[in-house]
Amino acid sequence: MLLSLDQVSIRYPAAAGQGERAAVDGVSFGLAQGEIGVLIGPSGCGKTSLLRAIAGLEPLAGGRVTLGEQLLGDAATGLHLAPEARRIGMVFQDYALFPHLTVAQNIAFGIAGLAKTARERRVAELLELVGLAGAGGRAPHQLSGGQQQRIALARAMAPAPRLLLLDEPFSSLDVDLRERLAQELRGILKQAGTTALFVTHDQLEAFALGDVIGVMHRGRLDQWGEAYQLYHRPATRFVADFIGHGVFTPARIVEGVGGNGPRVRTPLGDLNDVEECPVPAAFPGGECEVLLRADDIVHDDDSPVKARIERKAFRGSEFLYTLQLASGERVLAHVPSHHDHQLGEWIGIRAEVDHVVTFPREPARGDAA
């Protein structure tokens, strides 16, 4: 691994007289050379604090950070390498371009020690890489927001950092531009072979960018893996709820009959693909909750299971329906947009679940915990 975090913790002063609070608590993960990692989670979960600690802008309260063979920080010994000695580049939310310098001068800012010819060659290479060849003489304000972000990226990459950190660099851009730039950024980083760690709260950005994604929750890393794993094999209930559209439905794991394996009994019928689910004895009485994603629910007029449309959101090629079963449970369903049913209408649905994911049943509201 190029970047390695081992049980990293970060603490900030709490309210007066209340000591310290943990912004990051015992986080461990690694990034290989040339890999792009993404940290995702709600506001206040600790992802930006973790990025700042890797950059050397926050001291470690626990654990250690290693980059290649170099130890950057170790709470046990008090080692804290200065930010400027880490050879880590950083791209911020607000671009932080110098308005009085040209585009080329902005990119060259961190490589002033190079000879003039080498500096000009490096600037030209980076302008070509980010798709802005010929824009070196322009002022930053003459560029669009997306172009300014690419210049900020080029400036961070100019000194050839060992690691590039990006803190929600697209947050000030509109949604459509963000997703397109995320895909472009991935192409740029892969072409350059740059190892990068990206922070965002946007799932589409995370999926478009990351080779590996970490979901943070209340200062902890709930799961670190590929997007497919996070979506289909969430490690915690929070990850299952945070990634994608879905609901948790009461269910029961029951033993199969006639030599068949266990199955999950749900209000929509039995689910059979349960090889990776716990055995019935894992939950009291087999009682659990099953995760049903919107793409697990199929509109089928011939199905005996009916549900009433409570809400619908138009998504262009599809609707996102919120449906209520006669038993009272709610599910979500992606339905092609030419199936334009009315609110209150009953439609047939069935479950097609390739990856059955179960969790302990939570107490109903008002019940004792």
NORRALIN-V151360 format. One line per field, one symbol per residue. phi: phi as a letter, one per 30 degrees, with the letter a starting at -180 (. if undefined). A space follows every 10 residues. Layout:
# NORRALIN-V151360
phi: ???
This chain:
# NORRALIN-V151360
phi: .dcbcbhdbb bbedeeicib cddbbicbab bdeidccbcb ldeidjdded dddddjdbdd caibbbbicc ddabddcidb ddedcchccb ccdcihdddd cdeddddded bddddedddd dddddddddc ibejcdddde ddcdeddddd dddddddedh ddbccbchdc dccddddddd dddddedddd ddiddbbcca ccddddddcd dbbcccahic cdabadeedd dcbddbdddd ddcicabcce abdbddciid ddbcdbdcjd ccdbecddde ddbeiidabc dcddddccdb dddddcbcdc bbbdbidacc ccbcdedjdc bcbdbeddcc dceidcbdbb cbcdbdbcbe ddddejddd
